Amino acid sequence: MFEPFLDALPIVFQWQNLAAMVGGLVAGIVIGALPGLTATMAIAVLLPMTFTLQPLVALGMMAGIYNGVMYGSAIPAVLLRIPGTPAAVATTFDGYPMARKGEAATALQVAVASSAVGGMASGLALMILTPPLSLITLAFGPPEVFWVAVLGLTSVAMLVGHDPLKGIISMALGLFLATFGIDQVTGHERFTFGSVHMLHGFHIVVVLIGLYAVPPAIQMAEQSIRGGLGAVLPEMGKPAHSIWATISLWATWVRSSLIGIIVGIIPGAGGNVAAFIAYAEAKRNAKDPASFGKGNPAGVAAAECANNADNAASLIPALTFGIPGNVVAALILGGLLVHGLQPGPQLFRDAPDVVYGFMLQMFLTAAMLPIFGGLIATRLFAQALRLPRALLMPIILSFTVLGCYLIQNSIVDVYLMLGFGVLGYVMERLDIPLAPATLGVILGTLAEWNFRLSLILGRGSPEILFTRPISQILIVMCVAFLLYPVIRALITRRRAAAAAER
Protein backbone atom coordinates (compact mmCIF):
# COMPACT_ATOMS: atom_id res chain seq x y z
CA MET A 1 0.00 0.00 0.00
CA PHE A 2 2.80 2.44 0.89
CA GLU A 3 5.11 1.44 -1.97
CA PRO A 4 3.56 3.89 -4.51
CA PHE A 5 4.01 6.73 -2.01
CA LEU A 6 7.65 5.80 -1.44
CA ASP A 7 8.19 5.78 -5.21
CA ALA A 8 6.57 9.21 -5.56
CA LEU A 9 8.45 10.75 -2.61
CA PRO A 10 11.74 11.52 -4.47
CA ILE A 11 9.77 13.17 -7.27
CA VAL A 12 7.82 15.36 -4.84
CA PHE A 13 11.06 16.58 -3.25
CA GLN A 14 12.55 17.75 -6.54
CA TRP A 15 13.31 21.45 -6.31
CA GLN A 16 10.70 22.43 -8.92
CA ASN A 17 7.91 20.74 -6.96
CA LEU A 18 9.12 22.11 -3.62
CA ALA A 19 9.29 25.62 -5.06
CA ALA A 20 5.76 25.25 -6.45
CA MET A 21 4.42 24.08 -3.08
CA VAL A 22 6.12 26.85 -1.09
CA GLY A 23 5.21 29.54 -3.64
CA GLY A 24 1.60 28.37 -3.75
CA LEU A 25 1.39 28.24 0.06
CA VAL A 26 2.75 31.76 0.57
CA ALA A 27 0.57 33.16 -2.22
CA GLY A 28 -2.42 31.33 -0.76
CA ILE A 29 -1.93 32.87 2.69
CA VAL A 30 -1.72 36.36 1.17
CA ILE A 31 -4.81 35.75 -0.97
CA GLY A 32 -6.71 34.33 2.00
CA ALA A 33 -5.80 37.39 4.06
CA LEU A 34 -7.66 39.60 1.57
CA PRO A 35 -11.41 39.39 2.15
CA GLY A 36 -13.28 38.42 -1.01
CA LEU A 37 -10.33 36.59 -2.59
CA THR A 38 -10.98 32.87 -2.23
CA ALA A 39 -9.15 29.65 -3.10
CA THR A 40 -11.71 29.15 -5.85
CA MET A 41 -10.82 32.45 -7.53
CA ALA A 42 -7.08 31.98 -7.02
CA ILE A 43 -6.99 28.52 -8.60
CA ALA A 44 -9.35 29.62 -11.39
CA VAL A 45 -6.89 32.40 -12.31
CA LEU A 46 -3.90 30.06 -11.93
CA LEU A 47 -5.34 27.19 -13.98
CA PRO A 48 -4.53 28.40 -17.52
CA MET A 49 -1.03 29.39 -16.44
CA THR A 50 -0.22 25.77 -15.53
CA PHE A 51 -0.70 24.34 -19.02
CA THR A 52 3.01 24.50 -19.83
CA LEU A 53 4.09 23.15 -16.42
CA GLN A 54 4.63 19.54 -15.48
CA PRO A 55 1.42 18.10 -13.94
CA LEU A 56 2.96 17.59 -10.50
CA VAL A 57 4.39 21.12 -10.43
CA ALA A 58 0.98 22.56 -11.31
CA LEU A 59 -0.82 20.38 -8.76
CA GLY A 60 1.76 21.24 -6.08
CA MET A 61 1.07 24.93 -6.60
CA MET A 62 -2.68 24.27 -6.35
CA ALA A 63 -2.20 22.24 -3.16
CA GLY A 64 -0.21 25.08 -1.62
CA ILE A 65 -2.79 27.70 -2.59
CA TYR A 66 -5.65 25.54 -1.29
CA ASN A 67 -4.14 24.99 2.15
CA GLY A 68 -2.69 28.51 2.30
CA VAL A 69 -5.97 30.27 1.55
CA MET A 70 -7.87 28.27 4.16
CA TYR A 71 -5.48 29.43 6.89
CA GLY A 72 -4.97 32.92 5.47
CA SER A 73 -8.70 33.59 5.70
CA ALA A 74 -8.36 33.37 9.49
CA ILE A 75 -6.20 36.52 9.54
CA PRO A 76 -8.96 39.02 8.67
CA ALA A 77 -11.46 36.89 10.60
CA VAL A 78 -9.43 37.40 13.78
CA LEU A 79 -8.20 40.95 13.22
CA LEU A 80 -11.24 42.57 11.59
CA ARG A 81 -14.13 40.10 12.09
CA ILE A 82 -14.22 39.81 8.29
CA PRO A 83 -14.00 36.16 7.19
CA GLY A 84 -11.60 35.87 4.27
CA THR A 85 -13.67 32.94 2.97
CA PRO A 86 -17.10 31.57 3.99
CA ALA A 87 -15.34 28.73 5.80
CA ALA A 88 -13.80 31.25 8.24
CA VAL A 89 -17.12 32.63 9.48
CA ALA A 90 -17.04 30.42 12.59
CA THR A 91 -13.47 31.60 13.29
CA THR A 92 -14.77 35.12 13.92
CA PHE A 93 -16.95 33.93 16.83
CA ASP A 94 -14.00 33.64 19.23
CA GLY A 95 -11.08 34.94 17.16
CA TYR A 96 -12.24 38.55 17.03
CA PRO A 97 -13.15 38.72 20.76
CA MET A 98 -9.63 37.47 21.50
CA ALA A 99 -8.20 40.25 19.30
CA ARG A 100 -10.35 42.83 21.14
CA LYS A 101 -8.77 41.63 24.38
CA GLY A 102 -5.25 42.07 22.95
CA GLU A 103 -4.82 38.34 22.23
CA ALA A 104 -4.74 38.49 18.43
CA ALA A 105 -1.32 36.81 18.33
CA THR A 106 -2.59 33.97 20.51
CA ALA A 107 -5.65 33.50 18.32
CA LEU A 108 -3.55 33.36 15.16
CA GLN A 109 -1.08 30.98 16.82
CA VAL A 110 -3.95 28.62 17.65
CA ALA A 111 -5.37 29.10 14.14
CA VAL A 112 -2.18 28.17 12.31
CA ALA A 113 -1.54 25.13 14.52
CA SER A 114 -5.13 23.95 14.13
CA SER A 115 -5.06 24.54 10.37
CA ALA A 116 -1.90 22.45 10.07
CA VAL A 117 -3.35 19.59 12.15
CA GLY A 118 -6.62 19.56 10.21
CA GLY A 119 -4.83 19.74 6.86
CA MET A 120 -2.42 16.91 7.73
CA ALA A 121 -5.26 14.72 9.04
CA SER A 122 -7.14 15.37 5.81
CA GLY A 123 -4.04 14.53 3.77
CA LEU A 124 -3.64 11.23 5.62
CA ALA A 125 -7.30 10.41 4.97
CA LEU A 126 -6.76 11.14 1.28
CA MET A 127 -3.76 8.82 1.14
CA ILE A 128 -5.42 6.00 3.11
CA LEU A 129 -8.94 6.02 1.62
CA THR A 130 -8.40 6.94 -2.03
CA PRO A 131 -6.38 3.92 -3.32
CA PRO A 132 -8.84 1.24 -2.07
CA LEU A 133 -11.83 3.27 -3.24
CA SER A 134 -10.29 3.56 -6.70
CA LEU A 135 -10.24 -0.26 -6.93
CA ILE A 136 -13.96 -0.38 -6.22
CA THR A 137 -14.57 1.74 -9.31
CA LEU A 138 -13.20 -1.12 -11.45
CA ALA A 139 -16.61 -2.76 -11.00
CA PHE A 140 -18.32 0.28 -12.50
CA GLY A 141 -19.66 0.08 -16.05
CA PRO A 142 -21.58 2.76 -18.01
CA PRO A 143 -24.82 2.32 -15.97
CA GLU A 144 -22.99 2.71 -12.65
CA VAL A 145 -20.96 5.69 -13.88
CA PHE A 146 -24.20 7.34 -15.05
CA TRP A 147 -25.74 7.02 -11.59
CA VAL A 148 -22.52 8.26 -9.95
CA ALA A 149 -22.77 11.39 -12.10
CA VAL A 150 -26.44 11.77 -11.18
CA LEU A 151 -25.55 11.32 -7.49
CA GLY A 152 -22.97 14.10 -7.74
CA LEU A 153 -25.46 16.40 -9.46
CA THR A 154 -28.31 15.78 -7.01
CA SER A 155 -26.14 15.99 -3.90
CA VAL A 156 -24.56 19.29 -4.87
CA ALA A 157 -27.82 20.80 -6.07
CA MET A 158 -29.49 19.96 -2.76
CA LEU A 159 -26.68 20.75 -0.34
CA VAL A 160 -25.35 24.03 -1.76
CA GLY A 161 -27.34 27.09 -0.77
CA HIS A 162 -30.43 27.51 1.36
CA ASP A 163 -32.90 27.19 -1.50
CA PRO A 164 -32.98 23.74 -3.20
CA LEU A 165 -34.93 25.19 -6.13
CA LYS A 166 -32.13 27.62 -6.91
CA GLY A 167 -29.66 24.75 -6.68
CA ILE A 168 -31.69 22.82 -9.27
CA ILE A 169 -31.88 25.89 -11.55
CA SER A 170 -28.10 26.27 -11.33
CA MET A 171 -27.53 22.59 -12.06
CA ALA A 172 -29.91 22.71 -15.05
CA LEU A 173 -27.99 25.67 -16.44
CA GLY A 174 -24.72 23.73 -16.15
CA LEU A 175 -26.25 20.69 -17.87
CA PHE A 176 -27.49 22.93 -20.69
CA LEU A 177 -24.01 24.42 -21.18
CA ALA A 178 -22.59 20.88 -21.38
CA THR A 179 -24.72 20.14 -24.49
CA PHE A 180 -22.99 22.73 -26.69
CA GLY A 181 -20.70 21.39 -29.41
CA ILE A 182 -20.52 18.15 -31.37
CA ASP A 183 -22.57 15.22 -30.08
CA GLN A 184 -20.07 12.57 -28.96
CA VAL A 185 -22.28 9.68 -30.08
CA THR A 186 -23.79 10.82 -33.39
CA GLY A 187 -21.34 13.53 -34.43
CA HIS A 188 -24.15 16.04 -35.00
CA GLU A 189 -23.62 19.69 -34.19
CA ARG A 190 -25.61 21.12 -31.27
CA PHE A 191 -26.02 24.85 -30.52
CA THR A 192 -22.96 25.77 -32.58
CA PHE A 193 -24.82 28.56 -34.45
CA GLY A 194 -22.67 27.92 -37.50
CA SER A 195 -19.46 28.95 -35.70
CA VAL A 196 -16.33 26.79 -35.84
CA HIS A 197 -15.40 28.14 -32.41
CA MET A 198 -18.37 26.31 -30.90
CA LEU A 199 -17.69 22.88 -32.40
CA HIS A 200 -15.96 21.69 -29.21
CA GLY A 201 -18.38 23.44 -26.88
CA PHE A 202 -17.23 25.61 -23.99
CA HIS A 203 -13.74 24.95 -22.66
CA ILE A 204 -14.10 23.99 -19.01
CA VAL A 205 -11.36 26.39 -17.91
CA VAL A 206 -13.06 29.32 -19.68
CA VAL A 207 -16.29 28.54 -17.84
CA LEU A 208 -14.57 28.18 -14.46
CA ILE A 209 -12.53 31.38 -14.78
CA GLY A 210 -15.58 33.34 -15.89
CA LEU A 211 -17.84 32.09 -13.11
CA TYR A 212 -15.35 32.32 -10.25
CA ALA A 213 -12.70 34.93 -11.06
CA VAL A 214 -14.66 37.75 -12.71
CA PRO A 215 -17.56 38.25 -10.20
CA PRO A 216 -15.20 39.02 -7.26
CA ALA A 217 -13.41 41.58 -9.44
CA ILE A 218 -16.72 43.26 -10.28
CA GLN A 219 -17.65 43.31 -6.58
CA MET A 220 -14.27 44.87 -5.75
CA ALA A 221 -14.96 47.63 -8.27
CA GLU A 222 -18.27 48.30 -6.53
CA GLN A 223 -16.67 48.33 -3.08
CA SER A 224 -13.77 50.56 -4.16
CA ILE A 225 -16.30 53.25 -5.12
CA ARG A 226 -17.48 53.23 -1.51
CA GLY A 227 -13.93 53.77 -0.20
CA GLY A 228 -12.19 50.37 -0.33
CA LEU A 229 -11.25 48.55 2.86
CA GLY A 230 -10.39 51.50 5.03
CA ALA A 231 -9.73 49.15 7.94
CA VAL A 232 -7.54 49.83 10.97
CA LEU A 233 -5.70 46.76 12.17
CA PRO A 234 -5.66 46.07 15.91
CA GLU A 235 -2.41 45.44 17.72
CA MET A 236 -1.19 41.87 17.39
CA GLY A 237 0.18 41.58 20.92
CA LYS A 238 2.28 38.64 22.08
CA PRO A 239 1.16 35.00 22.25
CA ALA A 240 -0.22 34.25 25.70
CA HIS A 241 -0.37 30.53 24.92
CA SER A 242 2.68 28.35 25.38
CA ILE A 243 3.28 25.51 22.93
CA TRP A 244 2.05 23.03 25.53
CA ALA A 245 -1.11 25.03 26.12
CA THR A 246 -1.79 24.92 22.38
CA ILE A 247 -1.14 21.18 22.24
CA SER A 248 -3.64 20.72 25.06
CA LEU A 249 -6.32 21.37 22.43
CA TRP A 250 -5.63 17.90 20.98
CA ALA A 251 -9.10 16.56 21.86
CA THR A 252 -10.71 19.42 19.93
CA TRP A 253 -8.36 18.75 17.02
CA VAL A 254 -9.22 15.03 16.88
CA ARG A 255 -12.96 15.66 16.98
CA SER A 256 -12.85 18.53 14.48
CA SER A 257 -10.57 16.64 12.08
CA LEU A 258 -12.98 13.71 11.94
CA ILE A 259 -15.92 16.07 11.35
CA GLY A 260 -14.03 17.91 8.60
CA ILE A 261 -13.00 14.71 6.84
CA ILE A 262 -16.52 13.24 6.89
CA VAL A 263 -18.11 16.49 5.72
CA GLY A 264 -15.41 16.90 3.04
CA ILE A 265 -16.21 13.54 1.49
CA ILE A 266 -19.89 14.52 1.12
CA PRO A 267 -20.19 16.39 -2.20
CA GLY A 268 -21.38 19.95 -1.79
CA ALA A 269 -21.14 20.30 1.99
CA GLY A 270 -17.95 22.37 2.22
CA GLY A 271 -15.61 23.70 4.89
CA ASN A 272 -18.13 26.23 6.21
CA VAL A 273 -20.51 23.39 7.14
CA ALA A 274 -17.66 21.47 8.78
CA ALA A 275 -16.55 24.54 10.74
CA PHE A 276 -20.02 25.24 12.14
CA ILE A 277 -20.58 21.58 13.12
CA ALA A 278 -17.15 21.35 14.77
CA TYR A 279 -17.67 24.63 16.62
CA ALA A 280 -21.03 23.44 17.93
CA GLU A 281 -19.49 20.13 19.05
CA ALA A 282 -16.58 21.89 20.78
CA LYS A 283 -19.02 24.08 22.66
CA ARG A 284 -21.22 21.12 23.59
CA ASN A 285 -18.25 19.15 24.97
CA ALA A 286 -16.61 22.10 26.77
CA LYS A 287 -16.53 22.44 30.56
CA ASP A 288 -17.37 26.15 30.20
CA PRO A 289 -19.64 26.50 27.14
CA ALA A 290 -20.62 30.01 28.23
CA SER A 291 -17.09 31.21 27.39
CA PHE A 292 -17.59 30.43 23.70
CA GLY A 293 -18.22 33.57 21.70
CA LYS A 294 -16.26 35.60 24.24
CA GLY A 295 -12.72 34.60 23.24
CA ASN A 296 -12.24 30.88 23.91
CA PRO A 297 -9.20 29.49 21.99
CA ALA A 298 -10.99 26.14 21.61
CA GLY A 299 -13.58 27.85 19.40
CA VAL A 300 -10.85 29.07 17.05
CA ALA A 301 -9.19 25.64 17.11
CA ALA A 302 -12.42 23.79 16.27
CA ALA A 303 -13.37 26.06 13.37
CA GLU A 304 -9.91 26.23 11.78
CA CYS A 305 -9.14 22.54 12.21
CA ALA A 306 -12.46 21.47 10.67
CA ASN A 307 -12.41 23.78 7.66
CA ASN A 308 -8.85 22.66 6.82
CA ALA A 309 -9.70 18.99 7.34
CA ASP A 310 -12.23 19.45 4.56
CA ASN A 311 -9.50 20.32 2.02
CA ALA A 312 -7.93 17.02 0.98
CA ALA A 313 -11.02 15.01 1.99
CA SER A 314 -13.03 16.80 -0.71
CA LEU A 315 -10.60 15.33 -3.26
CA ILE A 316 -11.37 11.72 -2.29
CA PRO A 317 -14.56 11.44 -4.37
CA ALA A 318 -12.96 13.63 -7.07
CA LEU A 319 -9.99 11.32 -7.66
CA THR A 320 -11.93 8.06 -7.36
CA PHE A 321 -15.33 8.79 -8.93
CA GLY A 322 -14.86 12.14 -10.64
CA ILE A 323 -17.28 13.83 -8.20
CA PRO A 324 -15.62 16.85 -6.54
CA GLY A 325 -16.44 17.34 -2.87
CA ASN A 326 -16.50 21.13 -3.31
CA VAL A 327 -15.87 23.80 -5.93
CA VAL A 328 -12.10 23.96 -5.37
CA ALA A 329 -11.93 20.19 -5.86
CA ALA A 330 -13.87 20.72 -9.10
CA LEU A 331 -11.25 23.21 -10.27
CA ILE A 332 -8.42 20.83 -9.37
CA LEU A 333 -10.32 18.10 -11.23
CA GLY A 334 -10.43 20.47 -14.20
CA GLY A 335 -6.66 20.87 -13.88
CA LEU A 336 -6.23 17.10 -14.07
CA LEU A 337 -8.45 16.90 -17.15
CA VAL A 338 -6.52 19.71 -18.85
CA HIS A 339 -3.32 17.69 -18.41
CA GLY A 340 -5.02 14.64 -19.92
CA LEU A 341 -5.53 12.81 -16.60
CA GLN A 342 -8.92 11.13 -16.18
CA PRO A 343 -10.04 10.45 -12.57
CA GLY A 344 -10.81 6.88 -11.57
CA PRO A 345 -8.84 3.63 -11.51
CA GLN A 346 -7.08 4.48 -14.79
CA LEU A 347 -5.52 7.52 -13.10
CA PHE A 348 -3.83 5.31 -10.51
CA ARG A 349 -2.76 2.90 -13.25
CA ASP A 350 -1.56 5.35 -15.91
CA ALA A 351 -0.07 8.16 -13.78
CA PRO A 352 0.73 6.76 -10.31
CA ASP A 353 3.62 9.20 -9.78
CA VAL A 354 1.28 12.15 -10.35
CA VAL A 355 -1.70 11.04 -8.25
CA TYR A 356 0.32 9.67 -5.32
CA GLY A 357 2.67 12.64 -5.51
CA PHE A 358 -0.29 15.04 -5.39
CA MET A 359 -1.66 13.33 -2.28
CA LEU A 360 1.74 13.75 -0.62
CA GLN A 361 1.76 17.41 -1.66
CA MET A 362 -1.58 18.02 0.07
CA PHE A 363 -0.10 16.57 3.28
CA LEU A 364 3.25 18.38 3.01
CA THR A 365 1.80 21.83 2.28
CA ALA A 366 -0.39 21.49 5.36
CA ALA A 367 2.68 20.50 7.40
CA MET A 368 4.51 23.61 6.12
CA LEU A 369 1.85 25.97 7.47
CA PRO A 370 3.48 26.57 10.90
CA ILE A 371 6.76 27.45 9.14
CA PHE A 372 5.45 29.81 6.47
CA GLY A 373 2.36 30.94 8.34
CA GLY A 374 3.95 31.44 11.75
CA LEU A 375 3.55 34.57 13.81
CA ILE A 376 6.28 36.62 12.11
CA ALA A 377 4.98 35.70 8.66
CA THR A 378 1.40 36.34 9.76
CA ARG A 379 2.30 39.87 10.91
CA LEU A 380 3.68 40.47 7.42
CA PHE A 381 0.74 38.86 5.58
CA ALA A 382 -1.72 40.84 7.69
CA GLN A 383 -0.41 44.01 6.04
CA ALA A 384 -2.07 42.79 2.82
CA LEU A 385 -5.30 43.93 4.45
CA ARG A 386 -4.16 47.52 3.87
CA LEU A 387 -4.00 47.03 0.07
CA PRO A 388 -6.84 48.95 -1.65
CA ARG A 389 -9.23 46.72 -3.54
CA ALA A 390 -9.27 49.25 -6.38
CA LEU A 391 -5.74 48.02 -7.23
CA LEU A 392 -6.66 44.34 -7.03
CA MET A 393 -9.55 44.49 -9.50
CA PRO A 394 -7.55 45.41 -12.66
CA ILE A 395 -4.78 42.98 -11.71
CA ILE A 396 -7.24 40.09 -11.43
CA LEU A 397 -8.99 40.98 -14.69
CA SER A 398 -5.66 41.26 -16.51
CA PHE A 399 -4.63 37.78 -15.39
CA THR A 400 -7.99 36.28 -16.33
CA VAL A 401 -7.97 37.83 -19.82
CA LEU A 402 -4.36 36.77 -20.46
CA GLY A 403 -4.96 33.27 -19.10
CA CYS A 404 -8.09 32.71 -21.17
CA TYR A 405 -6.44 33.92 -24.35
CA LEU A 406 -3.49 31.57 -23.88
CA ILE A 407 -5.73 28.49 -23.57
CA GLN A 408 -6.32 28.25 -27.33
CA ASN A 409 -4.89 31.60 -28.53
CA SER A 410 -8.48 32.66 -29.19
CA ILE A 411 -10.03 36.04 -28.50
CA VAL A 412 -13.42 34.28 -28.61
CA ASP A 413 -12.49 32.49 -25.37
CA VAL A 414 -11.91 35.91 -23.76
CA TYR A 415 -15.35 37.11 -24.83
CA LEU A 416 -16.93 33.89 -23.57
CA MET A 417 -15.07 34.21 -20.26
CA LEU A 418 -16.33 37.76 -19.78
CA GLY A 419 -19.85 36.58 -20.66
CA PHE A 420 -19.66 33.82 -18.08
CA GLY A 421 -18.30 36.37 -15.62
CA VAL A 422 -21.38 38.55 -16.04
CA LEU A 423 -23.56 35.44 -15.74
CA GLY A 424 -21.76 34.45 -12.50
CA TYR A 425 -22.17 37.95 -11.10
CA VAL A 426 -25.91 37.95 -11.86
CA MET A 427 -26.29 34.50 -10.29
CA GLU A 428 -24.54 35.66 -7.12
CA ARG A 429 -26.73 38.75 -6.91
CA LEU A 430 -29.79 36.50 -7.23
CA ASP A 431 -28.32 34.16 -4.57
CA ILE A 432 -28.15 31.28 -7.05
CA PRO A 433 -25.20 29.01 -6.10
CA LEU A 434 -22.47 28.57 -8.70
CA ALA A 435 -21.29 25.11 -7.58
CA PRO A 436 -24.20 23.13 -9.11
CA ALA A 437 -23.65 24.88 -12.46
CA THR A 438 -19.97 23.98 -12.33
CA LEU A 439 -20.75 20.35 -11.59
CA GLY A 440 -23.39 20.38 -14.31
CA VAL A 441 -20.78 21.38 -16.89
CA ILE A 442 -18.25 18.82 -15.62
CA LEU A 443 -20.60 15.90 -14.97
CA GLY A 444 -23.21 16.63 -17.64
CA THR A 445 -21.13 15.26 -20.48
CA LEU A 446 -20.14 12.24 -18.36
CA ALA A 447 -23.78 11.49 -17.49
CA GLU A 448 -25.03 11.85 -21.06
CA TRP A 449 -22.24 9.74 -22.56
CA ASN A 450 -22.69 6.86 -20.13
CA PHE A 451 -26.50 7.04 -20.33
CA ARG A 452 -26.40 6.57 -24.06
CA LEU A 453 -23.74 3.87 -23.83
CA SER A 454 -25.98 2.05 -21.35
CA LEU A 455 -28.89 2.19 -23.78
CA ILE A 456 -26.64 0.81 -26.52
CA LEU A 457 -25.53 -2.05 -24.23
CA GLY A 458 -29.17 -2.68 -23.29
CA ARG A 459 -30.21 -2.63 -26.96
CA GLY A 460 -32.42 0.36 -26.42
CA SER A 461 -33.97 -0.83 -23.15
CA PRO A 462 -33.44 1.37 -20.04
CA GLU A 463 -33.80 -1.73 -17.84
CA ILE A 464 -30.02 -2.08 -17.64
CA LEU A 465 -29.89 1.17 -15.65
CA PHE A 466 -32.03 -0.23 -12.81
CA THR A 467 -31.19 -3.93 -12.50
CA ARG A 468 -27.50 -3.97 -11.52
CA PRO A 469 -26.78 -4.08 -7.75
CA ILE A 470 -24.37 -1.13 -7.58
CA SER A 471 -26.77 0.96 -9.65
CA GLN A 472 -29.60 0.19 -7.21
CA ILE A 473 -27.47 1.34 -4.25
CA LEU A 474 -26.63 4.58 -6.06
CA ILE A 475 -30.31 5.14 -6.93
CA VAL A 476 -31.24 4.84 -3.25
CA MET A 477 -28.54 7.40 -2.39
CA CYS A 478 -29.85 9.78 -5.08
CA VAL A 479 -33.39 9.49 -3.68
CA ALA A 480 -32.06 10.14 -0.16
CA PHE A 481 -30.35 13.35 -1.30
CA LEU A 482 -33.51 14.48 -3.07
CA LEU A 483 -35.67 13.81 0.01
CA TYR A 484 -33.24 15.46 2.43
CA PRO A 485 -34.39 19.08 1.89
CA VAL A 486 -38.05 18.01 2.01
CA ILE A 487 -37.56 16.23 5.34
CA ARG A 488 -35.52 19.17 6.68
CA ALA A 489 -38.29 21.61 5.71
CA LEU A 490 -40.94 19.46 7.40
CA ILE A 491 -38.90 19.23 10.62
CA THR A 492 -38.32 23.01 10.61
CA ARG A 493 -42.03 23.64 10.06
CA ARG A 494 -43.00 21.33 12.92
CA ARG A 495 -40.55 22.98 15.27
CA ALA A 496 -41.87 26.41 14.33
CA ALA A 497 -45.46 25.25 14.91
CA ALA A 498 -44.54 23.76 18.29
CA ALA A 499 -42.78 26.98 19.30
CA ALA A 500 -45.82 29.02 18.26
CA GLU A 501 -48.12 26.86 20.39
CA ARG A 502 -45.99 27.57 23.46
Secondary structure, 3 states (H helix, E strand, C coil): CCHHHHHHHHHHCCHHHHHHHHHHHHHHHHHHHCCCCCHHHHHHHHHHHHCCCCHHHHHHHHHHHHHHHHHHCHHHHHHCCCCCCHHHHHHHHHHHHHHHCCCHHHHHHHHHHHHHHHHHHHHHHHHHHHHHHHHHHHHCCHHHHHHHHHHHHHHHHHHCCCCHHHHHHHHHHHHHHCCCEECCCCCCEECCCCCHHHCCCCCHHHHHHHHHHHHHHHHHHHHHHCCCCCCCCCCCCCCCCCHHHHHCCHHHHHHHHHHHHHHHHCCCCCHHHHHHHHHHHHHHHCCCHHHCCCCCHHHHHHHHHHHHHHHHHCCHHHHHHCCCCCHHHHHHHHHHHHCCCCCCHHHHHHCHHHHHHHHHHHHHHHHCHHHHCCHHHHHHHHHHHHCCHHHHHHHHHHHHHHHHHHHHCCHHHHHHHHHHHHHHHHHHHCCCCCHHHHHHHHHHHHHHHHHHHHHHHCCCCCCHHHHCHHHHHHHHHHHHHHHHHHHHHHHHHHHHHHHHHC
